[in-house]
Amino acid sequence: MGSRLNHAIEFIKEFKVVGMHSIEYLVATLE
């Protein structure tokens, strides 16, 4: 059970990083 929670946390962390990069990319293309 704990490992499943850890996998979810790692997935959320990666998703946040990807989301931040895509937002920066969109801002860069709009400027």
N, CA, C and O of each residue as an XYZ file, in Angstrom:
124
protein
N       0.847     -1.199      0.000
C       0.000      0.000      0.000
C       0.881      1.247      0.000
O       0.620      2.195     -0.742
N       1.917      1.247      0.826
C       2.796      2.412      0.880
C       3.494      2.662     -0.450
O       3.684      3.810     -0.853
N       3.880      1.565     -1.141
C       4.568      1.729     -2.422
C       3.635      2.362     -3.450
O       4.075      3.151     -4.286
N       2.341      2.016     -3.390
C       1.385      2.611     -4.337
C       1.297      4.109     -4.094
O       1.223      4.893     -5.040
N       1.304      4.503     -2.831
C       1.241      5.931     -2.497
C       2.494      6.630     -3.012
O       2.418      7.727     -3.563
N       3.649      5.989     -2.829
C       4.902      6.575     -3.311
C       4.867      6.746     -4.828
O       5.313      7.769     -5.347
N       4.341      5.750     -5.539
C       4.248      5.853     -6.998
C       3.358      7.029     -7.382
O       3.673      7.770     -8.313
N       2.257      7.201     -6.676
C       1.345      8.308     -6.970
C       2.033      9.646     -6.734
O       1.887     10.572     -7.533
N       2.781      9.749     -5.641
C       3.484     11.002     -5.326
C       4.526     11.296     -6.402
O       4.637     12.433     -6.859
N       5.287     10.284     -6.809
C       6.300     10.487     -7.852
C       5.635     10.930     -9.148
O       6.146     11.810     -9.841
N       4.487     10.316     -9.482
C       3.768     10.674    -10.708
C       3.316     12.122    -10.654
O       3.450     12.854    -11.635
N       2.779     12.542     -9.508
C       2.314     13.925     -9.352
C       3.490     14.887     -9.475
O       3.369     15.929    -10.119
N       4.623     14.553     -8.866
C       5.811     15.419     -8.952
C       6.227     15.587    -10.411
O       6.469     16.705    -10.864
N       6.311     14.472    -11.151
C       6.714     14.540    -12.558
C       5.698     15.342    -13.354
O       6.067     16.140    -14.216
N       4.408     15.130    -13.065
C       3.360     15.848    -13.789
C       3.485     17.347    -13.555
O       3.325     18.138    -14.485
N       3.772     17.744    -12.306
C       3.943     19.171    -11.990
C       5.108     19.755    -12.774
O       4.999     20.846    -13.335
N       6.230     19.027    -12.816
C       7.413     19.516    -13.537
C       7.087     19.678    -15.018
O       7.420     20.697    -15.625
N       6.435     18.672    -15.598
C       6.073     18.742    -17.021
C       5.113     19.904    -17.253
O       5.251     20.635    -18.234
N       4.151     20.078    -16.365
C       3.196     21.173    -16.502
C       3.883     22.525    -16.459
O       3.556     23.414    -17.246
N       4.835     22.689    -15.543
C       5.567     23.949    -15.432
C       6.356     24.211    -16.705
O       6.385     25.341    -17.192
N       7.002     23.175    -17.255
C       7.787     23.342    -18.478
C       6.875     23.711    -19.647
O       7.227     24.578    -20.447
N       5.717     23.072    -19.760
C       4.814     23.369    -20.872
C       4.260     24.784    -20.752
O       4.064     25.455    -21.766
N       4.003     25.249    -19.528
C       3.516     26.619    -19.333
C       4.604     27.605    -19.749
O       4.323     28.586    -20.438
N       5.842     27.350    -19.336
C       6.956     28.228    -19.724
C       7.105     28.238    -21.239
O       7.366     29.284    -21.833
N       6.939     27.077    -21.865
C       7.054     26.977    -23.321
C       5.957     27.808    -23.990
O       6.225     28.526    -24.953
N       4.733     27.713    -23.489
C       3.628     28.488    -24.058
C       3.887     29.977    -23.907
O       3.667     30.742    -24.846
N       4.349     30.393    -22.745
C       4.639     31.817    -22.509
C       5.730     32.288    -23.471
O       5.643     33.382    -24.028
N       6.753     31.462    -23.661
C       7.854     31.835    -24.552
C       7.360     31.983    -25.989
O       7.805     32.879    -26.706
N       6.454     31.122    -26.412
C       5.958     31.196    -27.787
C       5.024     32.384    -27.967
O       4.929     32.932    -29.065
N       4.336     32.788    -26.907
C       3.407     33.916    -27.011
C       4.135     35.254    -27.017
O       3.646     36.220    -27.603
N       5.285     35.322    -26.380
C       6.010     36.598    -26.293
C       6.534     37.044    -27.656
O       7.166     38.095    -27.760
